[in-house]
Each structure stands twice: as C-alpha cells, then as structure tokens.
Amino acid sequence: MGLPRTPGAHPAPSGAVTVEVLPRVLARNWRLKLSAIGMALFLWAMVRVEGPSRRTIPVPVRVQVIDSDFMLVDEPAPAFVNVRFAGPVREIIRLALDGGTAVVVPISDVTDTEMVVVLQPGWLLVEGYPGVQVEDFVPSTVHLHLERIETATIALRLITTGELPSRLALTRAMSLQPGVVRVSGAASRVSAVDTLDILPVDLSQVSDQGVLEATVDTFGLGLQVVPIKVTVMVPVEQSADRRVVGVPVRAGEGGGVGGVVIVPPSVDLTLTGARTRVDGVDPRRLRVFVPSYALLGMRPSEERRVPIFVEGVPNFITVRMEVDSVMVRRQADR
C-alpha cells in the first residue's frame, strides 16, 4: 500500500529526494559525520603548519679551543645570538624546545688573545630536524678573549679548626701529603697564586692514627688543581702530665739582675703533652724569671708584685704554674 496522496499534488519524479527526507539523512549517524568534518579541518591545519616557514630563535654560543696552548678566559661576547631558521614550523619548534642546540665555534689556531670570529652556518648542527636550515646570525660575529695556558707548582697551607681530643697530643708539627699541587690555567690567574689553602680540617675528629683527608680550596680560582684531595698527617700519641717541683725564680731574663729578694724563691710547674716528649724534658733547661722591665725604678726596700714567665719549654708542650706572680723586694743599700 502507498501513502495517501494530497489532493492536487503531483508525484515526485523517480529518484528524487524530497525536502522532508533531507533532515533525516543529516541526522542519521551525525556524530560520525561531525568527526569526519573535524578530522578534515585538522588535516587542513596540519598541511598549513607543515608549510615552509622562517623563525628567529636565540641560541647559545659555545667555544671549542682546539689549540692546546690556549684557553678561553671569559664567556664569548655575546653569549647568545639570534639565529634565523628556515623549514617546517613543527621541526623549528621542536629544535627550540629541545634546548641542546648551540653554535659551537672551533678555534684551531689562535692568532691573537683577542679574536673576532665570523659565525658559520655549519657550526650549528640541525641534522636531527628534517628540513631545517640555518639562514643567518644576528650578530654575525662574536668576540673571544683567550690566554696562554701556564702550569705551576703551588705550596699548600694547612688550615685547622677545633682542638685535639684531650687524650691526644702532638709529637711534632702537622703536615700535608703532598705539600704542593700543580695548577694549570690562564697565565694571568696562575701568576696571581702563591699559596693555596685547604678547606679547614676539624682537629676534634683526629683519631689515634692521626690521619685526615682534606680538600684543596679552589672556590673562585678558575684553575685546574691536581691533586684536589690531600692527606693531613697529625702525629699524635696519648697525652700525659708531668710535675716539676722547685724550679728557681730568677730576676731578669738571664737572671743577671741582683740586689732583689724573690718570694717565693721557686715554683712548681706542670708539663702537658705527648708522653714521649714530656718524659724527655730536662728540668734543668726550664727557667722561671721576672722580666727586667718589671724591676725598673725600684727604690731600696721597696716591695712589688710582678709577673713571672717560663722559658726553655720544648715545642708541643704546654706548661702551667701554680702561681703567675711573685713578690720582689729591693734590698736596702749598705
């Protein structure tokens, strides 16, 4: 059975689509049709993007000094140049985002310590970016400051902090092994260095072995230092005390001032240090004295309290006195 005809209407020609049916055709599978339209637009945009383009990107300048007698002292000036690239926009953008691209300036023959170098497109590698070419640099030159490389042997200086553990004492002076290092770099910088410090070593960390590791302080030096690690030799042994009693007190440094009476006439000393050094002290070499300046201007029968000092104490031994001053009386004239 057919649809009822409207009176007066003419039948549609065979194969024609009626106006009433067209909206139904558009509505059928409309999501798929919309996706197709979106894909077509995306492909059209990609074709537009992939077309040749030119972009300018700042790129760092790096210098490779091949001449082994010279080195770069300062950063190239300028340190960045604007590079104009030609090629697919997508590849140029990828090149910019990768961040590893640089203009590498090779210096194989140094003709002067101050050089102006014209940049070459071949110094910027773009092989990993299909279709990309280097067209121009702005500026087209860079200024380089180079210096001849010098090498010198520099003495090290020992720097310490803190104190040895109370149970330990030095037997002799601390030392560094090695005591010198080799430094290499720009001639002007090498000539300005006469000694190098080590980073301070903490003596409180010394053990019975008496060995510490230290690092040469190269902060801000701008030189190559070999070796950078050294050994601090701290010769120690067990600490000991020794009491020396009845050491005479003399008037004057050499004991040559006469006419005075000293009270008390002698004092007791306590020596502290490495056991072998303390045991080896000859008490006869210890001298306690009143300095000559403390006796100046004394009148007959005058009494005065004056300081006393000790001399003849070997290195690496400390001394304590039970008193640090005595009474001195000038004898009356006869």
C-alpha positions in Angstrom: 0.0 0.0 0.0 1.2 3.5 -0.8 0.9 6.7 1.2 -2.3 8.7 0.7 -1.9 11.4 -1.8 -2.7 15.0 -1.1 -5.3 16.3 -3.4 -3.8 18.3 -6.3 -0.2 17.2 -5.6 2.0 15.9 -8.3 4.0 12.8 -7.8 7.8 13.3 -7.3 10.0 12.3 -10.2 11.6 8.9 -10.0 14.9 9.0 -7.9 14.4 12.5 -6.4 14.8 13.2 -2.6 12.0 15.0 -1.1 12.6 18.1 1.2 11.0 16.2 4.1 13.6 13.3 3.9 16.8 15.5 3.8 16.9 16.4 7.5 16.6 12.7 8.3 19.7 12.0 6.2 21.7 14.6 8.0 20.5 13.4 11.4 21.5 9.8 10.7 25.0 9.0 12.2 25.5 12.7 12.9 28.4 12.0 15.4 30.4 10.1 12.8 29.8 12.9 10.2 30.9 15.6 12.7 34.1 13.7 13.5 34.9 13.4 9.8 34.4 17.2 9.4 36.7 17.8 12.4 39.4 15.4 11.0 39.3 17.2 7.7 39.8 20.5 9.4 42.7 19.1 11.5 44.4 17.7 8.3 44.0 21.1 6.6 45.6 22.9 9.6 48.5 20.4 9.6 49.2 21.0 6.0 49.2 24.7 6.7 51.6 24.3 9.7 53.9 22.0 7.8 54.5 24.5 5.1 57.9 26.2 4.9 58.5 29.0 7.4 61.1 31.2 9.0 61.7 31.7 12.7 64.3 33.5 14.7 65.5 31.8 17.9 68.2 32.8 20.5 70.9 30.2 20.6 73.9 30.0 23.0 77.4 30.3 21.7 80.0 27.7 22.9 83.7 27.8 22.1 85.8 24.7 21.5 89.5 25.7 21.8 91.5 23.0 19.9 94.8 24.8 20.2 96.2 23.1 23.4 98.4 26.1 24.3 95.5 28.4 24.8 92.1 28.6 26.7 89.1 30.8 26.7 89.1 33.1 29.7 85.8 34.8 29.5 82.4 34.0 28.1 82.1 34.8 24.3 80.6 38.1 23.7 77.7 37.9 23.1 77.0 34.6 24.8 73.7 34.2 22.7 73.0 35.1 19.1 69.7 35.2 17.3 69.6 32.5 14.6 67.1 32.6 11.7 65.9 29.1 10.8 64.0 28.1 7.6 62.0 24.9 7.4 58.9 23.2 8.8 57.5 25.1 11.8 57.0 21.9 13.7 60.7 21.0 13.4 61.8 24.5 14.3 59.6 24.5 17.4 61.0 21.1 18.4 64.5 22.4 17.9 63.8 25.3 20.2 62.1 23.2 22.9 64.9 20.6 22.9 67.3 23.2 24.4 70.5 21.4 23.4 71.3 23.4 20.3 74.3 25.6 20.3 76.6 27.4 17.9 79.9 25.6 18.5 82.9 27.8 17.5 86.0 25.8 16.8 89.3 27.6 17.4 92.1 25.5 16.0 94.7 28.2 15.5 94.9 31.2 18.0 96.3 34.2 16.1 95.7 36.6 18.9 94.4 36.7 22.5 91.6 38.9 21.3 89.7 37.5 18.4 86.6 38.4 16.4 85.2 35.4 14.7 82.6 35.3 11.9 79.9 32.7 12.6 79.4 29.9 10.1 76.1 28.1 9.5 78.0 24.7 9.7 78.8 25.4 13.3 75.1 24.8 14.3 74.1 21.2 13.7 70.5 20.7 12.6 70.7 17.1 11.2 68.1 15.8 13.7 65.5 18.3 12.5 64.4 17.3 8.9 64.1 20.2 6.5 65.5 22.9 8.9 68.3 25.1 7.6 70.3 27.9 9.2 70.0 31.1 7.2 71.6 33.9 9.3 73.1 35.0 12.6 72.5 38.3 14.4 75.0 39.5 15.3 77.2 37.6 12.7 80.4 37.8 14.8 81.5 37.0 18.4 84.4 38.4 20.4 86.7 35.9 22.2 89.3 36.6 24.9 91.9 33.8 25.2 95.1 33.4 27.2 98.1 31.1 27.0 97.9 28.1 29.4 100.5 28.0 32.1 101.3 25.3 34.7 103.0 25.9 38.1 103.7 24.1 41.4 102.0 25.8 44.3 102.5 25.2 48.0 99.6 24.3 50.2 98.7 25.9 53.5 97.2 23.9 56.4 94.1 25.3 57.9 92.5 23.8 61.0 89.6 24.3 63.3 88.8 23.0 66.7 91.1 21.2 69.2 92.5 17.7 69.5 90.7 15.4 71.9 92.0 15.9 75.4 93.5 12.4 75.5 95.8 13.1 72.5 98.8 15.5 72.0 101.0 16.3 69.1 104.5 14.8 68.9 105.6 17.1 66.1 104.2 19.5 63.6 101.3 18.6 61.4 102.0 18.2 57.7 100.3 17.7 54.3 101.0 14.9 51.9 101.6 16.1 49.3 102.5 19.6 50.4 102.3 21.0 46.9 99.8 20.8 43.9 100.1 21.5 40.2 97.8 24.2 38.9 97.0 24.9 35.3 95.1 27.6 33.6 95.2 31.1 32.2 98.7 32.6 32.7 97.3 35.7 34.5 95.5 33.6 37.0 98.3 31.2 37.6 100.8 34.1 38.3 98.4 35.6 40.9 98.6 32.5 43.1 101.5 31.9 45.5 99.8 29.5 48.0 96.6 27.6 48.2 94.6 26.8 51.4 92.9 23.6 52.2 89.4 23.6 53.5 89.6 23.7 57.3 90.0 20.3 58.9 88.4 19.7 62.3 91.1 18.5 64.8 88.4 17.2 67.1 87.9 14.4 64.6 91.5 13.1 64.9 91.9 9.5 66.0 94.9 7.7 67.3 96.0 7.1 63.7 96.4 10.8 63.2 95.3 10.9 59.5 92.6 13.1 58.0 91.6 13.7 54.4 91.3 17.3 53.2 90.2 19.1 50.0 92.1 22.0 48.4 90.1 25.2 48.4 89.6 26.1 44.8 86.5 28.3 45.2 86.6 31.1 42.6 90.0 30.1 41.5 89.3 29.3 37.9 92.2 26.9 37.6 92.7 23.1 37.3 94.3 21.7 40.5 95.9 18.3 40.8 95.5 16.6 43.2 92.4 18.0 44.7 92.4 15.7 47.7 95.4 15.6 50.1 96.2 13.8 53.4 96.7 15.7 56.7 99.2 14.0 58.9 98.6 14.7 62.5 101.3 12.9 64.6 99.7 12.2 67.9 100.1 10.0 70.9 98.5 9.7 74.3 98.7 12.9 76.4 100.4 12.9 79.8 101.2 15.3 82.6 104.5 15.7 84.5 105.1 17.7 87.6 108.4 19.5 88.0 108.9 21.0 91.5 111.2 23.6 92.9 112.2 25.5 89.8 114.1 28.6 90.9 112.7 32.1 90.1 115.4 34.4 88.7 115.4 38.2 88.4 115.7 39.3 84.8 115.6 37.2 81.6 119.1 35.9 82.1 119.0 36.0 85.8 121.5 38.8 85.8 119.6 41.4 88.0 120.9 41.4 91.5 120.0 43.1 94.8 116.5 41.7 95.0 114.7 39.1 97.1 112.0 37.0 95.4 109.2 35.4 97.4 108.7 32.5 96.9 112.1 31.7 95.5 110.9 28.8 93.5 107.7 27.5 91.9 106.3 24.1 90.7 105.4 23.5 87.1 103.1 21.0 85.4 104.1 20.0 81.8 101.4 18.6 79.5 101.9 17.0 76.1 102.7 13.8 74.2 104.0 11.2 76.7 107.4 10.7 75.0 108.0 14.4 74.7 107.0 15.2 78.3 109.2 12.4 79.6 112.1 13.7 77.6 112.2 17.2 79.1 115.3 18.1 81.1 114.1 20.1 84.1 117.5 21.9 84.2 116.5 23.7 80.9 113.4 25.2 82.4 113.8 28.7 83.6 111.3 30.8 85.5 112.1 34.5 85.6 110.8 38.0 86.5 111.1 40.3 83.4 113.6 43.1 83.7 111.0 45.8 82.9 109.1 44.8 86.0 112.0 45.8 88.2 112.7 49.2 86.7 112.6 52.2 89.1 112.5 50.1 92.3 113.8 52.0 95.3 115.7 50.4 98.2 113.5 48.3 100.4 110.6 48.7 98.0 108.3 45.7 97.5 106.4 45.0 94.3 104.3 42.1 93.0 105.5 41.2 89.5 104.6 38.6 86.8 106.7 35.6 86.1 107.4 33.7 82.9 108.8 30.3 81.8 111.3 29.7 79.0 113.0 26.6 77.8 109.8 24.6 77.3 110.0 22.4 74.2 107.6 22.7 71.3 104.2 21.0 71.6 104.4 21.0 75.4 102.3 23.4 77.5 103.2 24.5 81.0 101.1 25.5 83.9 102.4 27.3 87.0 100.7 27.2 90.4 101.3 31.0 90.7 101.7 33.6 88.0 103.4 36.3 90.0 105.8 36.7 93.0 106.7 39.4 95.5 110.0 41.2 94.8 111.8 43.4 97.4 114.7 45.6 96.6 117.5 45.2 99.2 118.5 48.3 101.2 121.8 50.0 100.4 124.6 49.2 102.7 
